[in-house]
Amino acid sequence: MELEKLMTVLTPYEVMEKLVGFPTVSRDPNTDLVDWVEGYLAEHGIESHRHWRDEARTHCALFAHVGPDVEGGVVLSGHTDVVPVDGQPWTSDPFTVTERDGKYYGRGTCDMKGFDALAIWALVEAKRRGVVRPLQIALSYDEEVGCTGAPAMIEAMQGVLPKAELAIIGEPSLMKCVNGHKGGVGAETHVVGFEVHSSIMHRGVSAVMEAAKLLEWANEVNAERMAATPDSLAAMFDPPWTNAHVGTIEGGTANNITAKDCRFVMGFRVVPSEDKQDWMDRYTKRVREVEADMKAIHPDARIDLDPRFDVPGLKPEKDGAAEAFVRGITGDNASHVVSYGTEAGQFQDAGYSAVVCGPGSIEQAHQPDEYITKAEFEAGHRFMEKLVEELAG
């Protein structure tokens, strides 16, 4: 009892302040944040485990378990990385939580350090109160660059923590229980041309103009899918089809030279009833057709494809344990799906029942002056209170 009195028990808001204060943009290390979380949990007698991304040891995941050493518990899953603030017109320090007009501003308050803070609070509270059903936390890295860190983290958890039954991934969903989302797959596309003066462009190969053929293919695919009648599962989504998209592109040397290089990432957001690999195969086929025409002009011309991300969709589960557990807390019996991707499908593929449920709106994610409303954060706190009560029996 005396030891407990000496422990510092932070509120969810105070934990969020700490987490937002670490500028864990995906390109930068997240170890300072993980050090703090590990230390804070240790203060409360909770042992944490790390999984390092690679030998450089700049990025790592953290996971922990409280309650009886048995299977069948609940995982609260979030990511530690945030998107950059470069070039965004913030009106306050992005890495300091600022409260005004009933909103908490700061990079990650919505996506998704607000949830992470609530999950950490819940884990400590579950330890303090005692639970009869285990509670776990899993904090990943590199979610914002394609959900590439979670699969290795989930694999590392096996055999170290007792296998939980269900996972709640706390991406912003306005505390609605999301039981389905699209998958994502994409490849970096490097078009390599052959430079000549643009006055004799027929003797060269312009990487930029050849890349345009692939972008036009994407436009044609999108028009085709938009006009098609969606199946019953696809019809749940907005939009109810798989779409192809290129967000950035770069290439070329000068206006009067056929471009030697052009690079972009072709990505697909795939409805759960379709196969991501089928879409990559379809794209690869078109790439090789364009490449063959390029090589007919010059043999050194080529197109290289490098896989960038492969995120499974979240499929609605029949009588899913995660959905039933979350609905029991929220009282929301409606069915919700979203078109953005999360790590939920990766937990589902690893044998966990999974849903998405977290405070805040996805519309605020990645924006300048990102925020979570005070009301939404408090709703998340009430959810965690009820969750701990449920696990305590």
Secondary structure, DSSP 8 states (H G I E B T S, - for coil): -HHHHHS----HHHHHHHHHTS--BTTS--HHHHHHHHHHHHHTT--EEEEESSTT-S-EEEEEEESSS-S--EEEEEE--B---TT---SS-TTS-EEETTEEESTTTTTTHHHHHHHHHHHHHHHHH--SS-EEEEEES--TTTS-SHHHHHHHHBTTB---SEEEE---STT--EEEE-EEEEEEEEEE-B--BGGGGGGSB-HHHHHHHHHHHHHHHHHHHHHS---TTGGGSSSSS-EEEEEEEEE-S-TTB--SEEEEEEEEEE-TTS-HHHHHHHHHHHHHHHHHHHHHH-TT-EEEEEEEEEE--B---TT-HHHHHHHHHH---S-EEESS--SHHHHHHTT-EEEE--SS-GGGTT-TT-EEEHHHHHHHHHHHHHHHHHHH-
